Amino acid sequence: MRRFAGRVALVTGGGHGIGRATARRLALEGAAVAVVDLDIAAAQAVADELAGDGAAALAVHCDVRDRASVDQAVAESVKRFGRLDVLVNTAGGGREQPAFLDTGDEFWAALIDLNLTGVVRCIRAALPHLLAAPEGGSVVTIGSVNGMTAVGSEPYSAAKSGLQNLTVNLAARYAREGVRFNLIAPGTVRTRVWDRHPESLRRLSKLYPLGRVGEPEDVAAAVAFLASDDAAWITGVILPVDGGILAAGPLGSLVGPEESSA
Ligand SMILES: NC(=O)c1ccc[n+]([C@@H]2O[C@H](COP(=O)([O-])OP(=O)(O)OC[C@H]3O[C@@H](n4cnc5c(N)ncnc54)[C@H](O)[C@@H]3O)[C@@H](O)[C@H]2O)c1
């Protein structure tokens, strides 16, 4: 499939984990990709990898917490590739946090700034270009199941929840102008953020109805779908990519396979 032939994508947080897998998937399907990250060495390594596979790729340094840095990164990408069709907002993080009563205002501000306002900055900078995209623009934002239900880490989870409302509002506002906005809410995904918690990862794997935690490629496949013309009539959607954990809920483990009637 080359659903992105002739299209240009910008992936924030493209240097590692879910962002890296997404950059690889979009490039594999024909996109020119701007790999945008705070970690420029990682972004460069991904861009080199994509170029080695024959894709057009560019590494751009950016801190999504800084408006000038975001504006500059988008401008640099558009200057190089001449257009922008897809924005994927992956940069974010910070699940590890103190107990609720120990979270101060500065901590809240930092988590909201990175995970919510950072996405706002990227959308604001990219939108004029997405509105000009000949076949329409698409924004896919990485939220979290944390934004959908109670799993703790309140500042991070509240920011992720805010992304959902941002997504549906912008979807409604810009649908008639040809830009779609969708959000993916991943469950536990095996990236470096879990490296220091192998035991938690093992424990969590057992809770997922589909029998494992997610891989970055599971999320990348969903991003590629929502960003592509295959999803041309889909906007304002919050899509869990979560191995069935939200569907099952806390009582899900009680639901076993049906008895065979044979
Ligand atoms: N891994 C999971 O279990 C999981 C689950 C649900 C949601 N998510 C979300 O998925 C996204 C990616 O997470 P991941 O697990 O791949 O993490 P990761 O740490 O592997 O990747 C995050 C990337 O974002 C970049 N980044 C961080 N701060 C930045 C900044 N200020 N400006 C620009 N780039 C910045 C990092 O350098 C890194 O390349 C995050 O938004 C995270 O909240 C992850």
The ligand as an SDF file (V2000), in Angstrom:
LIG
                    3D

 44 48  0  0  0  0  0  0  0  0999 V2000
    4.0760    3.8960   25.8510 N   0  0  0  0  0  0  0  0  0  0  0  0
    2.8490    3.8630   26.3550 C   0  0  0  0  0  0  0  0  0  0  0  0
    2.4800    2.9410   27.1030 O   0  0  0  0  0  0  0  0  0  0  0  0
    1.8600    4.9620   25.9950 C   0  0  0  0  0  0  0  0  0  0  0  0
    0.5040    4.7320   26.2670 C   0  0  0  0  0  0  0  0  0  0  0  0
   -0.4340    5.7130   25.9530 C   0  0  0  0  0  0  0  0  0  0  0  0
   -0.0160    6.8980   25.3780 C   0  0  0  0  0  0  0  0  0  0  0  0
    1.3070    7.1160   25.1290 N   0  0  0  0  0  0  0  0  0  0  0  0
    1.6820    8.3870   24.5130 C   0  0  0  0  0  0  0  0  0  0  0  0
    2.3510    8.1240   23.2980 O   0  0  0  0  0  0  0  0  0  0  0  0
    3.2550    9.1830   23.0140 C   0  0  0  0  0  0  0  0  0  0  0  0
    4.6280    8.5930   22.7140 C   0  0  0  0  0  0  0  0  0  0  0  0
    5.0730    7.8870   23.8400 O   0  0  0  0  0  0  0  0  0  0  0  0
    6.2090    6.7820   23.7610 P   0  0  0  0  0  0  0  0  0  0  0  0
    5.8560    5.7240   24.7230 O   0  0  0  0  0  0  0  0  0  0  0  0
    6.5070    6.4470   22.3510 O   0  0  0  0  0  0  0  0  0  0  0  0
    7.4140    7.6110   24.4360 O   0  0  0  0  0  0  0  0  0  0  0  0
    8.9080    7.8790   23.9770 P   0  0  0  0  0  0  0  0  0  0  0  0
    9.5600    8.5400   25.1320 O   0  0  0  0  0  0  0  0  0  0  0  0
    9.5290    6.6470   23.4290 O   0  0  0  0  0  0  0  0  0  0  0  0
    8.7140    8.9330   22.7880 O   0  0  0  0  0  0  0  0  0  0  0  0
    8.3390   10.2570   23.0350 C   0  0  0  0  0  0  0  0  0  0  0  0
    9.1000   11.1390   22.0690 C   0  0  0  0  0  0  0  0  0  0  0  0
    8.7160   12.4980   22.2870 O   0  0  0  0  0  0  0  0  0  0  0  0
    9.8930   13.2940   22.3370 C   0  0  0  0  0  0  0  0  0  0  0  0
    9.6530   14.4750   23.1670 N   0  0  0  0  0  0  0  0  0  0  0  0
    9.5010   14.5120   24.5110 C   0  0  0  0  0  0  0  0  0  0  0  0
    9.3370   15.7780   24.9120 N   0  0  0  0  0  0  0  0  0  0  0  0
    9.3800   16.5620   23.7990 C   0  0  0  0  0  0  0  0  0  0  0  0
    9.2860   17.9510   23.5660 C   0  0  0  0  0  0  0  0  0  0  0  0
    9.1130   18.8040   24.5840 N   0  0  0  0  0  0  0  0  0  0  0  0
    9.3460   18.3980   22.3050 N   0  0  0  0  0  0  0  0  0  0  0  0
    9.5240   17.5470   21.2640 C   0  0  0  0  0  0  0  0  0  0  0  0
    9.6510   16.2120   21.4260 N   0  0  0  0  0  0  0  0  0  0  0  0
    9.5810   15.7300   22.6710 C   0  0  0  0  0  0  0  0  0  0  0  0
   10.9610   12.3890   22.9360 C   0  0  0  0  0  0  0  0  0  0  0  0
   12.2700   12.8490   22.6630 O   0  0  0  0  0  0  0  0  0  0  0  0
   10.6110   11.0590   22.2680 C   0  0  0  0  0  0  0  0  0  0  0  0
   11.2530   10.9280   21.0140 O   0  0  0  0  0  0  0  0  0  0  0  0
    3.2250   10.1140   24.2190 C   0  0  0  0  0  0  0  0  0  0  0  0
    2.3560   11.1990   23.9440 O   0  0  0  0  0  0  0  0  0  0  0  0
    2.6440    9.2370   25.3210 C   0  0  0  0  0  0  0  0  0  0  0  0
    1.9850   10.0010   26.2990 O   0  0  0  0  0  0  0  0  0  0  0  0
    2.2660    6.1710   25.4220 C   0  0  0  0  0  0  0  0  0  0  0  0
  1  2  1  0
  2  3  2  0
  2  4  1  0
  4  5  1  0
  4 44  2  0
  5  6  2  0
  6  7  1  0
  7  8  2  0
  8  9  1  0
  8 44  1  0
  9 10  1  0
  9 42  1  0
 10 11  1  0
 11 12  1  0
 11 40  1  0
 12 13  1  0
 13 14  1  0
 14 15  2  0
 14 16  1  0
 14 17  1  0
 17 18  1  0
 18 19  2  0
 18 20  1  0
 18 21  1  0
 21 22  1  0
 22 23  1  0
 23 24  1  0
 23 38  1  0
 24 25  1  0
 25 26  1  0
 25 36  1  0
 26 27  1  0
 26 35  1  0
 27 28  2  0
 28 29  1  0
 29 30  1  0
 29 35  2  0
 30 31  1  0
 30 32  2  0
 32 33  1  0
 33 34  2  0
 34 35  1  0
 36 37  1  0
 36 38  1  0
 38 39  1  0
 40 41  1  0
 40 42  1  0
 42 43  1  0
M  CHG  2   8   1  16  -1
M  END
$$$$
